[in-house]
Amino acid sequence: MAGSNAVWGIDIGQCALKALQCRPHEKDPNQIVVESFDYIEYPKILSQPEADAEELVREALETFIERNDLTGDRVAISVAGQSGLARFIKLPPVESKKIPDIVKYEARQQIPFALEDVVWDYQQLSGGSEEDGFALEPEVGLFAMKRDQVARALKPLEDAGIEVDFIQLMPLAIYNYVCFDRLEDLQSQRYDPENPPASTVVISLGTDTTDLVVTNGYRVWQRNIPIGGNHFTRALSKELKLTFVKAEHLKRNATQADDPKAVFQAMRPVFSDLLAEIQRSLGYFASINKAAKIGNMIVLGNAMKLPGLQRYLSQNLEQEVTPIEEFAHLSAGSNTSQTQFNQNILSFAVSYGLCLQSLGKSEIRTNLLPEEIVRTRLVRAKKPWAVAGVAALLMGMTFNYAMHVSAWRDTATDEMKRAETALASVQKKSASYKSTSSDIHTSFDNIQETGKKLVSNVEGRLLWLELIKAVVAAIPRDERPLDERKETAEDISTRNELHIVAMDQRHFGDLQGEWFSQVESAYMVARGQDNDQSAGGDEQELGGMDTGGESTSEAEGGDGGLSEKGWVVQLTGYHYHNSDQDKSNQTERFVNNTLIKNLEEGSVELPDGPNGELIKTSFADLGISHPWLVKESEIQTETVDLEASLGETTGRGGRSRQRYGGEGTGREGAAVADGEEEESSIVTLKKYNFVVQFAWIETPKSVRLEKAATRRQQEDAARADTASVDDPQSSELR
């Protein structure tokens, strides 16, 4: 790993290898110092016909290593912008700690390859705001590169024995350079997205492509234009019928040509194409950034030395286009006086930006170096320490063993052997006693379990009878004598009764996990609304236990005693208690006020007393809990023939009649008192259908009596505590 504070930024371009060695300034944090530089031009341009690109790069790196010492220095390299992917994404307001998860999701959407096939990184851009741990409209930059392209970029350096620590896209290296060297004052200001600072446009003309970077210091936008210096050379070669080498020489010395006008005339189409692409790109940038303002334009790259190109761009873009003449925050020392550095200063901006990132002074700090390479180097760097640690551990263990052997020899006497023999005898006898005790406990548990099963068989026959009796006791009924009832719609709609048409049940091995956790949400809604609103929520019947609300452990004290096996009993029924005179106690309200309330608070007489005496036993002691209205319906209008539905035993108006046959009875010739007109037996009623569920855990009589005894003991203890508090003197006497 790196052992010095110097770094190298290496830009392997199509025309030459450019490199800067920099270190932090000793006094000024806004300055860095150039220790060394190198500029190695290839004999041929890499994209030139018949050029062996791999061989040319290999030779350039060999020359670079011969001239420079990289021992202990960190190394950063750049890759062309078109080799990678850059996306800038605006996120909605979100918790800052959740941004990594959201970015990973966005990466799957934005990157057109499987994430396993790419190296990617992201960074939240500066200038955003954060309140109470929430990032307000943060913007992140997402950058990626295919693994095979990363491998191709690393191969020539690995072959040359150069370990790379950072890989960055060229446009982002240019952005880092611009922010540090030209826009440092902006970073201390608060970013206002409605009125952002003026943007700087950077036109970096390369050999085959041009990188267009637009930034205001807080946000960056970049585009790769497929036009570079080689396009001018090819235009000359085509128009003037020259070889590529001669055309390249003529381009570099256009003003000394025999016919300069012909040279520029041949290159004019490329001038126009480059201008058109720049204008189109800037127009698109302005369309997606309405508030952006263009401040100044700078140009980079040796291809910008082409005579007339800067003036042509300035005139047609209606903006002053200026080349870089010096780096404001780069202290070059003796290198500034070197002709080669000054002649090629336009080509060192990328290396400058790479050095800034290696020194931790850049705005964009993403790294496309594969994680497995970083991990391998980390392990390799720690191997010497690991070996030293293992050696120290072995020495310690050896010393410890020697001390134990020495102590053992000191105690290996005849007296110690006799004591060990006696101890072994005692241990053997103790083990025998423990085994006997375990066998006795096992036998006792078996006998006790057999007794419980015998008692359970006797009491188990009564459980369902007790449940049915409890349900019957919970169902409300009209307590009036028959002769006080009237067979009219008004009387029936006010009767305190409901009708059960079906009773179903289903067994669950775990009531909490298999039933209540599935219906808890709907249960809470139904029970929380009492008689003021309809139950609503999710409906859940015994026929479909797969849906319902999510479980929350806080529902009425957690599982409410349901963490064991038991039954869910379902009652299906209806009632006519829907009188217009009392709308506050009808439909589901009537069910909640009667049946549900009785199941929660009611009791039933069972022979649980001494000598089988009948005593009141609460439904809770029977194991009944969590009653709720599962399903309801709208009020339905129903036409009922009372004679057909109510049968023989009742008569309208309190008069008992015998119907359907017999002397003087029936529809045909019914006996009616003289002067009395027979009333109609057909009435219209308002019917409400419902489904109620409750949980039932089988609780036999012996368990109920045991619980009752425990409660009495607790009550006696509580009364005793209360008495001692009320009468301190009696407490002292005791």
C-alpha positions in Angstrom: 0.0 0.0 0.0 1.0 3.6 -0.4 3.6 4.8 2.1 4.1 8.5 1.1 1.9 11.6 0.8 2.7 12.0 -2.9 0.3 10.8 -5.6 0.4 10.3 -9.3 -2.4 11.2 -11.8 -1.9 9.3 -15.1 -3.9 10.1 -18.2 -3.3 7.5 -20.9 -4.7 9.3 -23.9 -4.9 8.5 -27.6 -2.0 10.8 -28.5 0.3 10.8 -25.4 0.7 9.7 -21.8 0.4 12.6 -19.4 1.3 12.3 -15.7 1.6 14.6 -12.7 3.1 13.8 -9.3 1.6 16.0 -6.6 1.6 16.4 -2.8 -0.3 18.7 -0.4 1.0 22.2 0.2 2.7 22.5 3.6 0.9 25.7 4.6 -1.9 26.5 2.2 -4.7 23.8 2.1 -6.0 25.4 -1.1 -2.8 24.7 -3.0 -1.1 21.5 -4.1 2.5 21.1 -5.2 3.8 19.5 -8.4 6.7 17.2 -7.5 7.2 15.9 -11.1 5.5 15.6 -14.4 5.9 13.6 -17.6 4.6 13.9 -21.1 5.3 10.9 -23.5 4.0 11.3 -27.0 3.5 8.0 -28.9 5.2 7.5 -32.3 1.8 7.0 -33.8 -1.7 8.0 -32.6 -3.4 5.0 -31.1 -6.4 5.2 -33.5 -4.1 5.8 -36.5 -4.3 3.1 -39.2 -1.7 0.3 -38.7 -0.9 1.4 -35.2 -0.5 -1.3 -32.5 -2.2 0.4 -29.6 -1.2 -2.1 -26.9 2.4 -2.1 -27.9 2.6 1.7 -28.0 1.1 2.1 -24.5 3.4 -0.6 -23.2 6.5 1.2 -24.5 5.2 4.5 -23.1 4.7 3.0 -19.7 8.2 1.4 -19.7 9.6 4.8 -20.5 7.5 6.4 -17.8 8.8 3.9 -15.2 12.4 4.4 -16.2 12.1 8.1 -15.7 10.1 8.2 -12.5 10.0 6.4 -9.1 6.5 5.4 -8.0 7.5 3.6 -4.9 5.1 4.3 -2.0 2.9 6.7 -4.1 -0.8 6.3 -4.8 -1.8 6.2 -8.4 -5.0 7.3 -10.1 -5.8 6.8 -13.7 -8.6 8.0 -16.0 -10.8 6.3 -18.5 -12.6 7.9 -21.4 -16.1 9.3 -20.7 -17.7 7.1 -23.4 -16.4 4.0 -21.6 -18.5 4.5 -18.6 -22.0 5.6 -17.6 -22.9 8.7 -15.5 -26.4 9.4 -14.3 -27.5 12.3 -12.0 -30.7 11.4 -10.1 -33.0 13.6 -8.0 -34.5 11.7 -5.1 -37.7 12.6 -3.1 -37.3 13.8 0.5 -36.1 10.7 2.4 -34.3 9.7 5.6 -30.5 10.1 5.0 -29.8 6.6 6.2 -32.2 5.1 3.6 -30.4 6.8 0.6 -28.0 3.8 0.0 -31.0 1.4 -0.4 -32.8 3.8 -2.7 -29.6 4.3 -4.8 -29.2 0.6 -5.1 -32.7 0.3 -6.4 -32.1 3.2 -8.9 -28.9 1.5 -10.0 -30.8 -1.6 -11.1 -33.1 0.6 -13.1 -30.6 3.0 -14.6 -27.7 0.6 -15.4 -28.6 -1.5 -18.5 -26.5 -4.5 -17.3 -26.7 -6.8 -14.3 -25.0 -5.2 -11.3 -22.7 -8.2 -11.0 -21.3 -7.4 -14.5 -20.4 -3.8 -13.7 -18.3 -1.8 -11.2 -20.4 1.1 -9.9 -20.3 3.8 -7.3 -22.4 6.8 -6.3 -22.1 10.0 -4.3 -24.6 12.5 -2.9 -23.8 15.9 -4.4 -23.1 18.9 -2.3 -25.4 21.9 -1.9 -28.4 19.9 -0.6 -30.2 20.5 2.7 -31.0 18.2 5.6 -33.5 18.6 8.5 -34.0 16.2 11.4 -32.2 13.4 9.6 -34.2 13.9 6.4 -32.5 14.9 3.1 -34.7 17.4 1.2 -34.7 16.6 -2.5 -31.1 15.2 -2.5 -29.3 14.7 -5.8 -26.9 11.8 -6.3 -24.4 11.0 -9.0 -24.4 7.3 -10.2 -21.4 6.1 -12.1 -20.7 2.7 -13.6 -18.4 0.8 -15.9 -18.4 -2.8 -17.3 -15.9 -5.1 -15.6 -14.3 -6.1 -18.9 -13.6 -2.5 -19.7 -12.1 -1.9 -16.3 -9.9 -4.9 -16.8 -8.7 -3.6 -20.2 -7.9 -0.2 -18.6 -5.9 -1.9 -15.8 -4.1 -4.5 -17.9 -1.2 -2.3 -19.3 -0.5 -0.8 -15.9 -0.6 -4.2 -14.1 1.8 -5.6 -16.8 4.1 -2.7 -16.1 4.0 -3.4 -12.3 2.0 -0.3 -11.4 -0.7 -0.7 -8.7 -3.7 1.6 -9.3 -5.6 3.0 -6.4 -8.3 5.1 -8.1 -10.1 4.9 -11.5 -12.1 7.9 -12.5 -14.0 9.0 -15.7 -12.3 11.9 -17.5 -15.2 14.3 -17.4 -15.4 13.9 -13.6 -11.6 14.5 -13.3 -12.1 17.7 -15.3 -15.0 18.6 -13.0 -12.8 18.1 -9.9 -10.1 20.3 -11.5 -12.6 23.1 -12.3 -14.1 23.1 -8.7 -10.8 23.3 -7.0 -8.8 25.5 -9.3 -11.5 28.0 -10.5 -14.7 27.8 -8.4 -13.3 27.4 -4.9 -15.1 30.6 -3.6 -18.5 29.1 -4.5 -18.2 26.1 -2.2 -18.5 28.4 0.9 -21.9 29.8 -0.4 -25.3 28.2 0.2 -26.7 26.6 -2.9 -30.1 27.9 -4.1 -31.6 25.7 -6.8 -33.9 28.5 -7.8 -31.1 30.9 -8.4 -27.9 28.9 -8.9 -24.5 30.5 -9.6 -23.4 30.9 -13.2 -22.1 27.8 -14.8 -18.6 27.2 -16.4 -18.6 25.4 -19.7 -15.4 23.3 -20.3 -14.7 22.0 -23.9 -12.0 19.3 -23.7 -11.1 18.5 -27.3 -9.4 15.1 -27.4 -7.9 13.0 -30.2 -11.1 11.1 -31.1 -13.8 12.7 -28.9 -14.7 15.9 -27.1 -15.9 16.0 -23.4 -18.3 18.8 -22.8 -18.6 19.5 -19.0 -21.0 22.2 -17.6 -20.8 22.9 -13.9 -21.6 25.6 -11.3 -19.6 24.0 -8.6 -22.5 22.2 -7.0 -24.0 20.4 -10.0 -22.3 18.9 -13.0 -23.6 17.8 -16.4 -21.4 16.2 -19.1 -21.8 14.9 -22.6 -19.3 13.1 -24.9 -19.2 14.4 -28.5 -17.8 12.0 -31.1 -15.6 14.6 -32.8 -11.9 15.1 -32.0 -8.6 16.2 -33.4 -8.3 13.1 -35.6 -11.4 14.2 -37.5 -9.5 17.3 -38.7 -6.6 15.1 -39.8 -8.9 12.7 -41.7 -10.6 15.6 -43.4 -7.2 16.9 -44.7 -6.1 13.4 -45.7 -9.3 13.0 -47.7 -9.6 16.4 -49.3 -5.8 16.9 -50.1 -5.1 13.2 -50.9 -2.4 12.9 -48.2 -1.3 10.1 -46.0 -2.4 10.2 -42.3 1.1 11.1 -41.1 1.5 14.0 -43.6 -2.0 15.3 -42.9 -1.3 15.3 -39.1 1.9 17.2 -39.7 0.1 19.7 -42.0 -2.7 20.2 -39.3 -0.1 21.0 -36.6 1.7 23.5 -38.9 -1.3 24.8 -40.9 -0.1 28.4 -40.8 3.3 27.4 -42.4 1.6 25.5 -45.3 2.1 26.5 -48.9 -1.7 27.2 -49.2 -3.1 27.8 -45.7 -6.5 28.7 -47.2 -6.9 25.3 -48.8 -6.0 23.6 -45.5 -8.6 25.5 -43.5 -11.1 25.1 -46.4 -10.6 21.3 -46.1 -11.2 21.3 -42.3 -14.2 23.7 -42.4 -16.8 20.9 -42.4 -15.3 19.5 -39.2 -15.4 23.0 -37.7 -19.1 23.3 -38.5 -19.9 19.8 -37.2 -18.1 20.5 -33.9 -19.9 23.8 -33.4 -23.3 22.2 -34.2 -22.8 19.5 -31.6 -21.7 22.0 -29.0 -24.7 24.2 -29.7 -27.1 21.3 -29.6 -25.7 20.0 -26.4 -25.8 23.4 -24.7 -29.4 23.9 -25.9 -30.4 20.5 -24.4 -28.7 21.5 -21.1 -30.6 24.8 -21.0 -33.9 23.0 -21.7 -33.5 20.6 -18.6 -32.0 23.3 -16.4 -34.2 26.3 -16.8 -32.6 28.3 -14.0 -29.0 27.7 -15.3 -26.9 30.6 -16.6 -23.7 30.3 -18.7 -20.9 32.3 -17.2 -17.7 31.6 -19.1 -16.2 29.0 -21.4 -12.8 27.4 -21.2 -11.1 25.0 -23.5 -8.7 22.1 -22.8 -6.6 19.7 -24.9 -3.7 20.2 -27.3 -6.0 19.9 -30.2 -7.4 23.3 -29.3 -4.1 24.8 -30.5 -5.4 24.4 -34.0 -5.2 28.0 -35.5 -8.5 29.8 -35.7 -10.5 27.2 -33.8 -10.9 29.2 -30.6 -11.8 32.4 -32.5 -14.3 30.4 -34.6 -16.0 29.0 -31.5 -16.1 32.4 -29.8 -17.7 34.1 -32.8 -20.4 31.4 -33.4 -21.2 30.7 -29.7 -21.4 34.4 -29.0 -19.3 33.7 -25.9 -15.6 34.3 -25.1 -13.8 31.0 -25.3 -10.5 31.1 -23.5 -7.7 28.5 -23.2 -6.1 27.6 -19.9 -2.7 29.4 -19.6 -1.9 28.4 -16.0 -3.3 26.5 -13.0 -4.1 28.9 -10.2 -3.9 26.5 -7.3 -1.1 24.3 -8.6 2.3 25.3 -7.3 4.6 23.8 -10.0 7.9 25.1 -8.6 10.8 24.5 -10.9 8.4 22.7 -13.4 6.8 26.0 -14.4 10.0 27.0 -16.1 10.2 23.8 -18.2 9.1 24.3 -21.8 7.5 20.9 -22.2 5.1 21.6 -19.2 4.1 25.0 -20.5 3.6 23.8 -24.1 1.3 21.0 -23.0 -0.5 22.7 -20.1 -3.8 22.3 -21.9 -3.5 18.5 -21.6 -2.7 18.2 -17.9 -6.1 19.1 -16.5 -7.3 15.5 -16.3 -4.1 14.5 -14.4 -4.6 17.5 -12.1 -8.1 16.3 -11.3 -6.9 12.8 -10.6 -4.3 14.1 -8.2 -6.9 16.1 -6.3 -9.0 13.0 -5.8 -6.0 11.0 -4.6 -5.2 13.8 -2.1 -8.9 13.9 -0.8 -9.5 17.4 -2.2 -12.0 16.6 -4.9 -15.7 17.1 -5.1 -16.4 13.8 -6.7 -14.7 10.9 -4.8 -16.2 7.9 -6.5 -13.9 5.1 -7.4 -14.4 2.5 -10.1 -11.6 0.2 -8.9 -13.2 -3.3 -8.4 -13.7 -4.1 -4.7 -12.0 -7.5 -5.0 -8.8 -5.8 -6.0 -8.9 -3.5 -3.0 -9.7 -6.4 -0.7 -6.8 -8.5 -2.1 -4.3 -5.7 -1.5 -5.6 -5.1 2.0 -5.1 -8.8 2.9 -1.7 -8.8 1.3 -0.7 -5.7 3.2 -1.8 -7.3 6.5 -0.1 -10.7 5.9 3.2 -9.7 7.6 1.2 -8.5 10.7 -0.8 -11.7 10.6 2.3 -13.9 10.5 3.8 -11.9 13.3 0.6 -12.3 15.4 0.5 -16.0 14.8 4.2 -16.3 15.8 3.6 -14.4 19.0 0.5 -16.5 19.8 2.6 -19.7 19.3 5.3 -18.4 21.6 2.7 -17.5 24.2 1.1 -21.0 24.0 4.5 -22.7 24.2 5.4 -20.6 27.3 2.0 -21.4 28.9 2.4 -25.1 28.2 5.9 -25.1 29.8 4.5 -23.4 32.9 1.7 -26.0 33.2 4.1 -28.9 32.8 6.4 -27.4 35.5 3.4 -26.9 37.9 2.2 -30.5 37.2 5.6 -31.9 38.0 5.7 -30.0 41.3 2.3 -31.5 42.4 2.7 -35.1 41.0 3.3 -36.6 44.5 1.9 -39.8 46.1 -0.4 -37.8 48.4 -1.9 -36.0 45.4 -2.5 -39.3 43.7 -4.3 -40.7 46.8 -6.5 -37.5 46.9 -7.3 -37.9 43.2 -8.3 -41.5 43.7 -10.6 -40.5 46.6 -12.1 -37.7 44.5 -12.9 -40.1 41.7 -14.7 -42.5 44.1 -16.8 -39.6 45.4 -17.6 -38.5 41.9 -18.7 -42.0 40.9 -21.0 -42.3 44.0 -22.5 -38.8 43.3 -23.2 -39.8 39.7 -25.0 -42.9 40.9 -27.2 -40.8 43.3 -28.0 -38.3 40.5 -29.1 -41.2 38.2 -31.3 -42.7 40.9 -32.9 -39.2 41.6 -33.5 -38.7 37.9 -35.3 -42.1 37.6 -37.5 -41.2 40.6 -38.4 -37.8 39.1 -39.2 -39.5 35.7 -41.5 -42.1 37.4 -43.3 -39.4 39.4 -43.9 -37.3 36.2 -45.3 -40.3 34.4 -47.7 -41.1 37.2 -48.8 -37.5 37.4 -49.4 -37.3 33.7 -51.5 -40.5 33.8 -53.6 -38.9 36.6 -54.1 -35.8 34.5 -55.3 -37.9 31.5 -57.7 -39.9 33.7 -59.2 -36.6 35.1 -59.3 -35.1 31.6 -61.2 -38.0 30.2 -64.0 -37.4 32.8 -64.1 -33.7 32.5 -63.5 -33.6 28.8 -67.0 -35.0 28.1 -68.6 -31.9 29.7 -66.5 -29.2 27.9 -68.7 -28.9 24.8 -71.9 -29.1 26.8 -70.6 -26.2 29.0 -69.7 -24.2 25.9 -73.2 -24.7 24.4 -74.8 -23.7 27.7 -72.6 -20.6 27.8 -73.5 -19.6 24.2 -77.2 -20.1 25.0 -76.8 -17.9 28.1 -75.1 -15.2 26.1 -77.9 -14.9 23.4 -80.4 -12.2 24.4 -84.1 -13.1 24.5 -87.4 -11.4 25.0 -88.3 -12.0 28.6 -91.9 -10.9 28.3 -94.7 -13.5 28.6 -96.3 -14.7 25.4 -99.5 -13.0 26.1 -97.8 -9.6 26.3 -96.3 -9.9 22.9 -97.9 -8.5 19.7 -97.4 -10.1 16.4 -96.8 -6.8 14.6 -93.8 -5.4 12.8 -93.4 -2.7 15.4 -93.4 -5.1 18.3 -91.1 -7.6 16.7 -88.6 -4.9 15.7 -88.2 -3.8 19.4 -87.8 -7.3 20.9 -84.6 -7.9 22.7 -83.7 -11.0 20.9 -81.5 -12.3 18.0 -81.5 -15.6 16.2 -78.6 -18.0 15.6 -78.9 -20.2 12.5 -75.5 -21.8 12.6 -72.6 -22.6 15.0 -69.3 -23.6 13.4 -65.9 -24.2 14.9 -62.3 -24.8 13.8 -59.3 -26.0 15.8 -55.9 -24.3 15.7 -52.6 -25.5 17.1 -51.6 -21.9 17.9 -54.4 -19.5 18.2 -52.1 -16.4 18.2 -50.0 -17.4 15.2 -52.5 -19.2 13.0 -55.7 -17.1 13.7 -55.4 -13.9 15.7 -52.3 -12.6 13.9 -54.3 -13.0 10.6 -57.4 -11.1 11.8 -55.9 -8.7 14.4 -56.1 -5.6 12.2 -59.8 -6.1 11.4 -60.4 -7.1 15.1 -58.9 -3.9 16.4 -61.1 -1.8 14.0 -64.3 -3.7 14.9 -63.6 -3.6 18.7 -62.3 0.0 18.6 -65.4 1.5 17.0 -67.9 0.1 19.6 -71.4 1.2 18.8 -70.6 4.5 17.1 -69.6 3.2 13.6 -69.8 0.2 11.5 -67.1 -2.4 12.1 -65.5 -2.0 8.7 -62.0 -3.3 8.1 -61.1 -6.7 6.6 -63.7 -9.4 6.9 -62.5 -12.8 8.1 -64.6 -16.0 8.3 -63.7 -19.5 9.3 -63.9 -20.5 5.6 -60.9 -18.2 4.7 -58.2 -17.8 7.2 -55.5 -16.7 4.7 -56.2 -13.0 4.6 -56.5 -10.2 7.1 -54.5 -7.5 8.8 -50.9 -7.8 9.8 -50.1 -8.8 13.3 -48.9 -6.2 15.8 -47.7 -7.4 19.1 -49.3 -4.5 21.0 -52.9 -5.5 20.3 -54.7 -5.4 23.6 -51.8 -6.6 25.7 -50.0 -8.7 23.1 -51.6 -12.1 22.3 -54.2 -11.7 25.1 -53.5 -15.3 26.3 -53.9 -16.9 22.9 -50.4 -18.4 22.7 -51.7 -22.0 22.9 -54.0 -24.4 21.0 -57.7 -23.8 21.0 -60.9 -23.3 19.0 -62.4 -20.5 17.1 -66.2 -20.6 17.3 -68.3 -18.8 14.7 -72.0 -17.9 15.2 -74.1 -17.0 12.1 -77.4 -15.3 12.7 -79.7 -12.3 12.3 -82.1 -10.1 14.2 -85.1 -7.8 13.5 -84.2 -5.3 16.2 -84.0 -2.4 13.8 -86.9 -0.1 14.9 -86.9 3.4 13.4 -87.9 4.7 16.9 -84.5 3.8 18.3 -81.7 4.1 15.7 -79.0 4.3 18.3 -79.3 0.5 19.1 -79.8 -1.4 15.9 -77.8 -3.3 13.3 -74.3 -4.1 14.6 -74.8 -1.9 17.6 -77.4 -4.2 19.0 -75.1 -7.2 18.4 -72.2 -5.4 20.2 -74.5 -4.3 23.1 -75.9 -7.8 23.7 -74.2 -10.9 22.4 -70.6 -9.4 22.2 -70.9 -7.7 25.6 -72.4 -10.9 27.2 -69.5 -13.0 25.8 -67.0 -10.5 27.3 -68.6 -9.8 30.7 -71.3 -12.5 31.2 -71.4 -15.7 33.2 -73.3 -19.0 33.3 -74.4 -21.3 36.2 -72.3 -24.5 36.3 -71.9 -27.2 39.0 -68.5 -25.9 40.1 -69.5 -25.3 43.7 -69.0 -27.7 46.7 -70.8 -31.0 46.2 -71.7 -29.9 42.6 -73.7 -26.8 43.6 -74.5 -24.4 40.8 -72.5 -21.3 40.9 -71.9 -18.5 38.4 -68.9 -19.1 36.3 -67.6 -16.2 34.1 -67.2 -16.8 30.4 -63.5 -15.8 30.8 -63.0 -18.7 33.3 -64.5 -21.0 30.6 -61.7 -19.9 28.2 -63.9 -17.6 26.0 -62.2 -14.5 24.8 -61.8 -12.0 21.9 -65.5 -12.0 20.6 -65.9 -9.7 17.6 -68.3 -8.9 14.8 -66.6 -10.4 11.8 -69.1 -9.8 9.1 -72.1 -7.6 8.8 -74.5 -6.6 6.0 -76.8 -3.8 5.1 -80.4 -3.9 6.5 -82.6 -6.0 4.3 -86.3 -5.6 4.0 -88.1 -9.0 4.5 -91.7 -9.9 4.1 -92.7 -12.6 6.7 -95.9 -14.6 7.0 -96.2 -14.9 10.8 -98.6 -17.8 10.6 -96.2 -19.8 8.5 -93.0 -18.8 10.3 -94.1 -18.6 14.0 -96.3 -21.8 13.9 -99.1 -22.8 16.2 -98.2 -21.4 19.6 -98.6 -17.7 19.0 -101.4 -15.4 17.9 -101.6 -11.8 16.8 -102.7 -9.3 19.4 -102.0 -11.6 22.3 -104.8 -14.0 21.3 -103.7 -17.6 21.2 -104.9 -19.4 18.1 -104.7 -22.9 16.7 -103.8 -22.8 13.0 -103.2 -25.2 10.2 -106.1 -27.7 10.8 -108.6 -28.7 13.5 -112.2 -27.9 14.1 -113.1 -24.3 13.2 -109.5 -23.4 12.4 -107.2 -22.8 9.4 -107.4 -20.5 6.4 -110.5 -22.1 5.2 -113.2 -21.2 7.7 -111.1 -19.9 10.6 -113.2 -19.1 13.7 -113.4 -15.4 14.3 -115.5 -13.6 16.8 -118.6 -11.9 15.5 -118.0 -8.4 14.3 -114.2 -8.9 14.4 -112.3 -8.5 11.1 -109.3 -10.9 10.9 -105.9 -9.1 10.8 -103.4 -9.9 8.1 -100.5 -12.3 9.1 -98.0 -10.9 6.6 -95.7 -8.2 7.9 -92.6 -6.4 6.6 -89.5 -6.5 8.8 -86.0 -5.0 8.7 -83.5 -7.9 8.9 -79.8 -7.6 9.8 -77.4 -10.6 9.2 -74.2 -11.0 11.1 -71.3 -13.3 11.8 -69.6 -13.4 15.2 -66.4 -15.2 16.2 -64.7 -15.8 19.5 -61.8 -17.8 20.8 -62.3 -20.7 23.1 -59.5 -22.5 25.0 -60.7 -25.7 26.6 -60.8 -25.1 30.4 -62.0 -28.1 32.4 -63.5 -27.8 35.9 -60.3 -28.8 37.7 -58.4 -26.0 36.0 -61.2 -23.5 36.8 -61.2 -24.5 40.5 -57.4 -24.2 40.6 -57.5 -20.7 39.1 -60.3 -19.7 41.5 -58.3 -20.9 44.5 -55.3 -18.9 43.3 -57.4 -15.8 43.0 -58.8 -16.2 46.5 -55.2 -16.5 47.9 -54.2 -13.3 46.1 -57.3 -11.5 47.3 -56.6 -12.6 50.9 -53.0 -11.4 50.7 -54.1 -8.1 49.2 -56.7 -7.6 52.1 -54.0 -8.5 54.6 -51.6 -5.9 53.1 -54.4 -3.3 53.1 -55.2 -4.0 56.8 -51.5 -3.7 57.8 -51.3 -0.3 56.1 -54.6 1.0 57.7 -53.6 -0.3 61.2 -49.9 0.2 61.9 -50.3 -0.8 65.5 -51.6 -4.2 64.7 -48.7 -4.6 62.3 -46.3 -3.8 65.0 -47.9 -6.3 67.4 -47.6 -9.0 64.8 
